[in-house]
């Protein structure tokens, strides 16, 4: 069965620095105004409500890292993608708030 794994913000940033995956596989499922407020350059914005219509943009042969503000919407998207047959899914725990904190930005 396809598995959803959790990854911490720290682990994600470490993997990004070590180039363990392609940046287009980091999907930010927040809304555009949240993206405008704060995001990391290596992510691609695909708002949660558009995921069903944009499945063709996701490569299922590579890890997919899903991030939102705090990790709740991203987990829901991971579960949806799992139901659609995607594997190798990672939910970023703490979301952009945790990433921002690590980078010295107060998100909330």
C-alpha positions as CSV (number, residue, x, y, z in Angstrom):
1,X,0.0,0.0,0.0
2,X,1.1,3.5,-0.7
3,X,2.5,5.2,2.4
4,X,2.2,8.7,3.8
5,X,5.2,9.7,5.9
6,X,5.8,12.7,8.0
7,X,8.9,14.9,7.7
8,X,9.9,17.7,9.9
9,X,10.5,21.2,8.6
10,X,14.2,20.8,9.6
11,X,14.4,17.5,7.6
12,X,12.8,19.1,4.6
13,X,15.2,22.1,4.6
14,X,18.2,19.7,5.0
15,X,17.0,17.6,2.0
16,X,16.6,20.8,0.0
17,X,20.1,21.9,0.8
18,X,21.5,18.5,-0.1
19,X,19.4,18.3,-3.3
20,X,17.9,14.9,-2.5
21,X,14.8,15.7,-4.7
22,X,13.6,18.0,-7.4
23,X,12.1,21.3,-6.1
24,X,9.0,20.9,-8.3
25,X,8.0,18.0,-6.0
26,X,7.4,20.3,-3.1
27,X,3.8,21.3,-3.4
28,X,2.4,24.1,-1.3
29,X,-1.4,23.7,-1.0
30,X,-2.2,27.0,0.7
31,X,-4.1,29.8,-0.9
32,X,-2.4,32.4,-3.1
33,X,-2.7,35.1,-0.5
34,X,-0.9,32.8,2.0
35,X,1.7,32.1,-0.6
36,X,2.2,35.8,-1.2
37,X,2.7,36.4,2.5
38,X,5.4,33.8,2.9
39,X,6.8,30.9,0.9
40,X,10.1,29.2,0.0
41,X,11.3,29.6,-3.5
42,X,11.7,25.9,-4.1
43,X,7.9,25.2,-3.7
44,X,5.2,25.1,-6.3
45,X,1.8,26.5,-5.4
46,X,-1.2,24.2,-6.1
47,X,-4.0,25.3,-3.8
48,X,-5.8,22.4,-2.0
49,X,-9.1,22.9,-3.8
50,X,-7.4,22.7,-7.2
51,X,-5.5,19.4,-6.6
52,X,-8.2,17.2,-8.2
53,X,-8.0,19.1,-11.4
54,X,-4.2,19.3,-11.5
55,X,-3.2,15.7,-10.8
56,X,-1.6,15.5,-14.2
57,X,1.0,18.0,-13.0
58,X,2.2,15.6,-10.3
59,X,4.8,13.0,-11.0
60,X,4.1,9.8,-9.1
61,X,7.5,8.3,-9.7
62,X,9.2,10.7,-7.4
63,X,8.7,11.7,-3.7
64,X,6.1,14.4,-3.3
65,X,6.4,16.7,-0.3
66,X,3.1,18.5,0.6
67,X,3.2,21.6,2.8
68,X,0.5,24.0,4.0
69,X,0.4,26.5,6.9
70,X,0.5,24.1,9.8
71,X,0.3,20.5,8.4
72,X,-3.4,19.9,8.6
73,X,-4.5,20.6,4.9
74,X,-1.3,19.0,3.7
75,X,-2.2,15.8,5.5
76,X,-5.7,15.9,3.9
77,X,-4.1,16.3,0.5
78,X,-1.7,13.5,1.1
79,X,-4.6,11.2,2.0
80,X,-6.4,12.3,-1.2
81,X,-3.4,11.6,-3.3
82,X,-2.9,8.3,-1.6
83,X,-6.5,7.4,-2.6
84,X,-5.7,8.4,-6.2
85,X,-2.8,5.9,-6.2
86,X,0.1,8.1,-5.5
87,X,2.9,6.8,-3.3
88,X,6.0,8.1,-1.7
89,X,4.1,11.0,-0.1
90,X,5.5,13.2,2.7
91,X,3.5,15.5,4.9
92,X,5.6,18.4,6.2
93,X,4.9,18.6,10.0
94,X,4.2,22.1,11.2
95,X,4.0,23.4,7.7
96,X,5.2,26.8,6.6
97,X,4.9,28.1,10.1
98,X,7.7,25.7,11.2
99,X,9.8,26.4,8.1
100,X,9.5,30.2,8.7
101,X,10.5,29.9,12.3
102,X,13.6,28.0,11.3
103,X,14.4,30.8,8.9
104,X,13.9,33.5,11.4
105,X,10.4,34.7,10.2
106,X,7.4,34.8,12.5
107,X,4.6,33.3,10.4
108,X,1.7,33.6,12.8
